Amino acid sequence: MKNIILLLLLSLLSRTTMSQTYVSIATSLANTPGTIGQKSNIAVEAGKQWDVFSLGLDLGLSALTKADTCTYLEIRPNLNVFQVGKFTNTLTPGIGYIFNAKENLLTELTYGIEYTASPQIHLNIVFGQYYYSGVSSASTETFFGISLMYYFKPNKSISLIK
């Protein structure tokens, strides 16, 4: 079963003719105690989009001024749930690993409103929750953020041409 899932994933990633490659930079602010730097998150994501589904690999910092480790790597599938004109509602679950952290398992559930500024540039407002889990503790935080996505070739979907 694991091999079948891996083959499907590799097949999906190799279909470049029906996909768009993108890169995104995002920042967010969490509702945790601390300074603005301790509450701030920054990440870079690269991935591919097939119609309403995308899959990205996200590398980021869960805090900008934390003394301990806060670097993480996360897999983020995304579904464009509803689209009207240049606006899209998005749903993004994610799972990742925070390097050398006590609560090293990261899961995420994010909702967003995406605006298509141009066929290659999309702006997002996102909000959601991070869930952190370790051997002896777990925590959660809510966040609000923005991101900028750049598609290497213009999106030619029918709904954006109107």
N, C-alpha and C positions, 0 to 999 in steps of 0.2 A: 504494500500500500504506500509506504514511504517513497519507494522508487517511482511509482506512478505519479504521485504528487510532484516529485522533483522533475520528472520528465515533462509534465504539463506546465510547470513554472518556467522551465528552460525554453519550451516551445513558445510560450507566451512572450517571453523576453526577446526571443530571436526574431519575431515577426516585426521587422522594422518598417515594412512598407505600409502597414496599417496603423502605425503608432507615431507618437510625437515624443521626442526627448525634451526634457525640461530640467531647469535648475531653479531652485528657490532659496531665498534667504528670509528668515523669519525671526521675529523677536516677540517676547511676551512678558507679561508681568503677573506674578502669582499672588495669591492672597495670604502668604505666609508671614510670620513675624520677621522683622529685620530691616536692613537698609534697602534702598532701591536696587543696589547692586546684588544683594542677596536674593531679592525677589525676581530679578531679571533673568531671562533665558534667551539664548541666541542659538540659531541652528542654520545649517546649510543642507539642502536636500537635493538629490539628483534622482531622476527616474524616468519612466515611460508612461504615456497615457494612450489607452485604446478606447476611443469613443467616450463613454461615461465612467470608465474605470481607469485608475492609475495605480502604479506601484512604485514607491520611492524608498531610498535608503537615506536616512537622516543622521547627520553627525552634528552634535551640539554640546552646549554647556548648560546644565540645569540651573546654574547660578554664576554670576560674573565675579563675585568677590568671596566665594566660600573658601575656607582654609583647607578642607579636605577635597577629595576628588569629586568632580561633577561632570566629567566628560562621559557622554553616552553615545551609543549607536543603536538605531531603531529602524525596524521595517514598518512602513506606513502604507497600507492599501487605502485608497480613497474612492468613494463613490459619489458622483454628481447626481443627487437625488431628484432635483427639480430645477428646471431652467425656464426663465422668462426673459426674452431679449438678451441683454448683456449681463444679467444677474443669474447666479447659480447657487443653490443651497448644496453644501457638501457635508459628507459624513466620513470621518477618518478614525478607524481604530488603529492601534499600533502596539507593537511589543518590542522591547529592547533591553539592553544591558548597560548599567552604569558601572564603569570600570573602578575597581578597588573600593566600592562603597559598601556600607553595612546593609543598606536596603538596595540591592543591586538589580533586582528585576523591576523593569519599568513597563507599565501598560498605560494606554492612553485612549481616551474617547473624546474626539473633537468634532464640533459642528462649525460650519463657516458660511459666510456669505462672500462669494467671489464675484468680482466685477471685471469684465473683459474690456480693458482700456484700449487694446488693439489686438489684432490676431496673434501677436507674439507676447504681449505683456498683460498679465492678469494681477489684480490686487485683491487681497483677501483680508477679511476681518474674521478672526477665529476665537472661539471660546470653548472651554472644556475642562477636563480633569485629567491629572496624572495620578497614577496609583503606583506607589513604591512598596516593594516587599523584600524582606530578607529572612534570615533564619529565625531571629528572635523579635523582630519588630516590623511594623508596616505603617504607612502614612498615605495621606492623599492631599492634593491641593488643587484648587480651581484656578484657572488662568484666563487671561484675555490678551489677545495679541494681533499683530498684523504681519502680512508676508507679501512678498513681491515674487512673482513667477515669470520666468522667461522661457518661451518655447523656441527651440532652434529653427523650426520651420513654422510658418503661419498656420493657424488652425483654420480649416476650410469646412467646418461643419455647417450644415444647412441653417441651423438656428442663429449662427453668427452673421450670416450673409444678409439676412433680412434687415 
